[in-house]
Amino acid sequence: MPQAFDYKVIPAPKAGQKSPSARTPEDRFAYAMETLLRDMARDEWEYWRAETLPAQQRKGLWGKQNVWHDVLIFRRPKTAPEQAETTPNGIIPQR
């Protein structure tokens, strides 16, 4: 039986984070990513992948434009009580 996961999607950092050891913009960005990954791992979220996804935004009063968002996707196994609620066909009963 495949293992079920919970997923969490958050925006990727857009700028670096200051650190005494990070001197270049690349080092600061890497430090920001490292900090974010450690914070998520503390809550038992496993980094799964990064995606760049399109979205439409309003531009002016009537116009629309496409913008791209960078997101990070994390996952963790569902807890046992949630898995126990599913039926053999994988459908979660509604209450």
N, CA, C and O of each residue as an XYZ file, in Angstrom:
380
protein
N       0.853     -1.183      0.000
C       0.000      0.000      0.000
C       0.892      1.237      0.000
O       1.787      1.336      0.839
N       0.679      2.175     -0.907
C       1.519      3.371     -0.939
C       1.307      4.211      0.313
O       0.214      4.278      0.876
N       2.386      4.841      0.718
C       2.320      5.666      1.914
C       1.736      7.019      1.569
O       2.119      7.625      0.569
N       0.813      7.498      2.386
C       0.179      8.792      2.167
C       1.006      9.892      2.829
O       1.601      9.691      3.887
N       1.029     11.031      2.199
C       1.810     12.156      2.700
C       0.939     13.387      2.858
O      -0.055     13.559      2.153
N       1.330     14.245      3.799
C       0.831     15.607      3.880
C       1.846     16.468      3.151
O       3.045     16.197      3.205
N       1.372     17.506      2.466
C       2.265     18.388      1.728
C       2.101     19.813      2.220
O       1.026     20.220      2.660
N       3.186     20.559      2.136
C       3.168     21.974      2.503
C       3.955     22.722      1.440
O       5.074     22.335      1.105
N       3.375     23.795      0.907
C       4.013     24.589     -0.134
C       4.221     25.994      0.417
O       3.285     26.624      0.910
N       5.459     26.479      0.326
C       5.777     27.815      0.825
C       6.563     28.581     -0.243
O       7.218     27.963     -1.082
N       6.507     29.908     -0.226
C       7.288     30.676     -1.192
C       8.788     30.504     -0.932
O       9.229     30.434      0.215
N       9.546     30.440     -1.999
C      11.003     30.373     -1.872
C      11.524     31.744     -1.474
O      10.911     32.757     -1.813
N      12.642     31.796     -0.762
C      13.207     33.108     -0.398
C      13.534     33.909     -1.658
O      13.969     33.355     -2.668
N      13.317     35.211     -1.580
C      13.633     36.086     -2.704
C      14.935     36.837     -2.486
O      15.502     37.401     -3.423
N      15.402     36.843     -1.254
C      16.635     37.565     -0.932
C      17.436     36.757      0.074
O      16.919     35.851      0.729
N      18.697     37.103      0.179
C      19.568     36.435      1.131
C      19.323     36.906      2.548
O      18.552     37.835      2.790
N      19.984     36.256      3.466
C      19.868     36.571      4.885
C      21.270     36.816      5.424
O      22.192     36.051      5.140
N      21.429     37.871      6.194
C      22.756     38.199      6.706
C      23.248     37.155      7.700
O      22.490     36.601      8.496
N      24.542     36.916      7.616
C      25.211     35.991      8.512
C      26.668     36.409      8.570
O      27.208     36.897      7.577
N      27.324     36.226      9.731
C      28.739     36.595      9.810
C      29.606     35.836      8.810
O      30.618     36.367      8.352
N      29.236     34.625      8.469
C      30.054     33.830      7.556
C      29.672     34.021      6.089
O      30.413     33.593      5.205
N      28.533     34.652      5.814
C      28.068     34.845      4.438
C      28.486     36.226      3.948
O      27.960     37.239      4.409
N      29.423     36.264      3.022
C      29.956     37.534      2.550
C      29.458     37.938      1.167
O      29.370     39.130      0.870
N      29.133     36.974      0.323
C      28.661     37.286     -1.024
C      27.146     37.123     -1.084
O      26.557     36.481     -0.214
N      26.509     37.699     -2.106
C      25.054     37.511     -2.245
C      24.667     36.035     -2.367
O      23.627     35.622     -1.853
N      25.498     35.244     -3.044
C      25.209     33.815     -3.179
C      25.267     33.121     -1.826
O      24.423     32.277     -1.522
N      26.271     33.476     -1.001
C      26.383     32.890      0.338
C      25.190     33.261      1.203
O      24.690     32.434      1.965
N      24.732     34.504      1.087
C      23.580     34.950      1.887
C      22.309     34.230      1.470
O      21.487     33.863      2.309
N      22.156     34.031      0.164
C      20.977     33.300     -0.310
C      21.027     31.845      0.149
O      20.019     31.291      0.589
N      22.198     31.235      0.043
C      22.353     29.847      0.505
C      22.057     29.750      1.998
O      21.433     28.787      2.445
N      22.498     30.735      2.767
C      22.232     30.737      4.213
C      20.725     30.856      4.482
O      20.202     30.198      5.382
N      20.028     31.696      3.700
C      18.571     31.836      3.862
C      17.874     30.506      3.571
O      16.966     30.105      4.300
N      18.299     29.826      2.509
C      17.716     28.521      2.185
C      18.013     27.500      3.276
O      17.133     26.740      3.679
N      19.243     27.486      3.745
C      19.639     26.536      4.799
C      18.817     26.749      6.060
O      18.361     25.787      6.678
N      18.627     28.005      6.442
C      17.831     28.329      7.628
C      16.388     27.860      7.457
O      15.807     27.276      8.372
N      15.817     28.117      6.289
C      14.438     27.712      6.021
C      14.302     26.188      6.062
O      13.361     25.664      6.658
N      15.240     25.478      5.430
C      15.182     24.016      5.424
C      15.316     23.437      6.827
O      14.637     22.469      7.169
N      16.185     24.023      7.636
C      16.337     23.557      9.018
C      15.079     23.805      9.839
O      14.676     22.957     10.636
N      14.455     24.971      9.645
C      13.220     25.277     10.374
C      12.108     24.291     10.011
O      11.368     23.832     10.880
N      12.002     23.975      8.733
C      10.967     23.028      8.308
C      11.285     21.612      8.813
O      10.381     20.886      9.224
N      12.555     21.224      8.785
C      12.945     19.891      9.266
C      12.666     19.745     10.761
O      12.369     18.649     11.235
N      12.760     20.829     11.489
C      12.472     20.792     12.926
C      11.031     20.352     13.174
O      10.740     19.704     14.179
N      10.134     20.705     12.257
C       8.725     20.294     12.363
C       8.456     19.014     11.574
O       7.306     18.694     11.273
N       9.518     18.290     11.245
C       9.458     16.997     10.572
C       8.983     17.072      9.124
O       8.467     16.087      8.597
N       9.149     18.225      8.471
C       8.851     18.349      7.055
C      10.108     18.016      6.272
O      11.186     18.529      6.573
N       9.974     17.161      5.271
C      11.079     16.769      4.411
C      11.004     17.579      3.121
O       9.957     17.636      2.476
N      12.140     18.217      2.741
C      12.171     18.942      1.475
C      11.966     17.943      0.348
O      12.640     16.914      0.295
N      11.029     18.248     -0.561
C      10.742     17.327     -1.633
C      11.184     17.884     -2.978
O      11.864     17.197     -3.740
N      10.802     19.132     -3.281
C      11.177     19.710     -4.564
C      10.882     21.199     -4.617
O      10.186     21.737     -3.756
N      11.416     21.855     -5.631
C      11.134     23.268     -5.903
C      10.436     23.354     -7.252
O      10.725     22.571     -8.157
N       9.533     24.292     -7.383
C       8.803     24.486     -8.634
C       8.696     25.977     -8.931
O       8.670     26.806     -8.021
N       8.634     26.301    -10.204
C       8.319     27.649    -10.661
C       6.986     27.542    -11.383
O       6.876     26.854    -12.398
N       5.971     28.228    -10.857
C       4.606     28.063    -11.365
C       4.040     29.398    -11.845
O       4.320     30.440    -11.252
N       3.241     29.370    -12.925
C       2.635     30.601    -13.426
C       1.361     30.948    -12.655
O       0.676     30.078    -12.117
N       1.073     32.234    -12.624
C      -0.176     32.715    -12.027
C      -0.565     34.004    -12.736
O       0.294     34.750    -13.205
N      -1.864     34.259    -12.809
C      -2.325     35.509    -13.405
C      -2.555     36.531    -12.310
O      -3.120     36.228    -11.259
N      -2.104     37.751    -12.580
C      -2.322     38.865    -11.663
C      -2.986     39.997    -12.428
O      -2.835     40.127    -13.642
N      -3.715     40.802    -11.695
C      -4.314     41.982    -12.311
C      -3.231     42.981    -12.645
O      -2.252     43.127    -11.912
N      -3.415     43.668    -13.760
C      -2.511     44.741    -14.159
C      -3.395     45.907    -14.567
O      -4.083     45.851    -15.586
N      -3.371     46.935    -13.787
C      -4.254     48.058    -14.059
C      -5.684     47.713    -13.699
O      -5.931     46.862    -12.845
N      -6.629     48.380    -14.357
C      -8.045     48.156    -14.039
C      -8.601     46.908    -14.713
O      -9.369     46.168    -14.097
N      -8.231     46.661    -15.960
C      -8.848     45.562    -16.696
C      -7.858     44.515    -17.186
O      -8.256     43.425    -17.598
N      -6.612     44.832    -17.144
C      -5.617     43.924    -17.708
C      -5.190     42.823    -16.752
O      -5.414     42.884    -15.543
N      -4.575     41.830    -17.340
C      -4.007     40.730    -16.570
C      -2.615     40.458    -17.113
O      -2.326     40.706    -18.284
N      -1.776     39.953    -16.257
C      -0.440     39.567    -16.698
C      -0.048     38.269    -16.019
O      -0.507     37.960    -14.920
N       0.797     37.525    -16.683
C       1.311     36.290    -16.098
C       2.563     36.595    -15.306
O       3.451     37.306    -15.777
N       2.631     36.058    -14.106
C       3.823     36.176    -13.266
C       4.224     34.762    -12.857
O       3.414     33.837    -12.913
N       5.459     34.606    -12.452
C       5.977     33.301    -12.053
C       6.342     33.336    -10.583
O       6.948     34.297    -10.109
N       5.977     32.295     -9.865
C       6.265     32.186     -8.442
C       7.144     30.959     -8.193
O       6.874     29.868     -8.696
N       8.192     31.163     -7.413
C       9.047     30.053     -7.002
C       8.557     29.558     -5.650
O       8.442     30.332     -4.700
N       8.271     28.272     -5.570
C       7.779     27.685     -4.325
C       8.619     26.467     -3.962
O       9.224     25.825     -4.821
N       8.639     26.170     -2.677
C       9.307     24.982     -2.167
C       8.237     24.048     -1.632
O       7.312     24.479     -0.942
N       8.363     22.782     -1.948
C       7.361     21.796     -1.547
C       7.999     20.840     -0.543
O       9.072     20.284     -0.776
N       7.307     20.669      0.575
C       7.752     19.775      1.642
C       6.688     18.709      1.838
O       5.521     18.914      1.506
N       7.098     17.573      2.379
C       6.136     16.521      2.669
C       6.564     15.784      3.937
O       7.725     15.821      4.344
N       5.589     15.117      4.543
C       5.850     14.229      5.673
C       4.772     13.169      5.687
O       3.649     13.417      5.249
N       5.103     11.982      6.189
C       4.095     10.915      6.243
C       2.913     11.338      7.109
O       3.075     12.000      8.135
N       1.734     10.942      6.674
C       0.545     11.226      7.480
C       0.647     10.467      8.785
O       1.271      9.409      8.855
N       0.036     11.008      9.807
C       0.064     10.359     11.110
C      -0.869      9.153     11.102
O      -1.782      9.075     10.280
N      -0.645      8.233     11.997
C      -1.404      6.976     12.045
C      -2.913      7.184     12.184
O      -3.657      6.504     11.477
N      -3.424      8.083     13.052
C      -4.881      8.228     13.165
C      -5.539      8.638     11.846
O      -6.642      8.182     11.544
N      -4.877      9.495     11.055
C      -5.463      9.911      9.783
C      -5.493      8.743      8.809
O      -6.446      8.610      8.042
N      -4.475      7.899      8.824
C      -4.449      6.757      7.936
C      -5.501      5.728      8.343
O      -6.051      5.035      7.487
N      -5.783      5.623      9.624
C      -6.771      4.657     10.106
C      -8.173      5.029      9.639
O      -9.031      4.155      9.511
N      -8.420      6.319      9.383
C      -9.744      6.767      8.973
C     -10.050      6.424      7.529
O     -11.219      6.430      7.143
N      -9.062      6.129      6.724
C      -9.325      5.843      5.327
C      -9.870      4.429      5.171
O      -9.544      3.522      5.937
N     -10.693      4.277      4.173
C     -11.258      2.967      3.870
C     -10.275      2.219      2.969
O      -9.315      2.823      2.488
N     -10.484      0.932      2.728
C      -9.562      0.190      1.869
C      -9.366      0.773      0.476
O      -8.308      0.587     -0.125
N     -10.369      1.474     -0.048
C     -10.221      2.075     -1.386
C      -9.556      3.450     -1.339
O      -9.427      4.106     -2.372
N      -9.129      3.896     -0.147
C      -8.387      5.142     -0.014
C      -9.246      6.381      0.146
O      -8.706      7.486      0.196
N     -10.558      6.244      0.229
C     -11.441      7.401      0.371
C     -11.623      7.704      1.853
O     -11.909      6.808      2.648
N     -11.457      8.956      2.213
C     -11.646      9.373      3.601
C     -13.125      9.652      3.821
O     -13.707     10.456      3.093
N     -13.749      9.010      4.804
C     -15.189      9.246      5.037
C     -15.440     10.670      5.521
O     -14.668     11.217      6.309
N     -16.539     11.266      5.035
C     -16.895     12.602      5.459
C     -17.712     12.532      6.730
O     -18.458     11.581      6.963
N     -17.556     13.558      7.545
C     -18.296     13.598      8.823
C     -19.319     14.686      8.816
O     -20.033     14.868      9.802
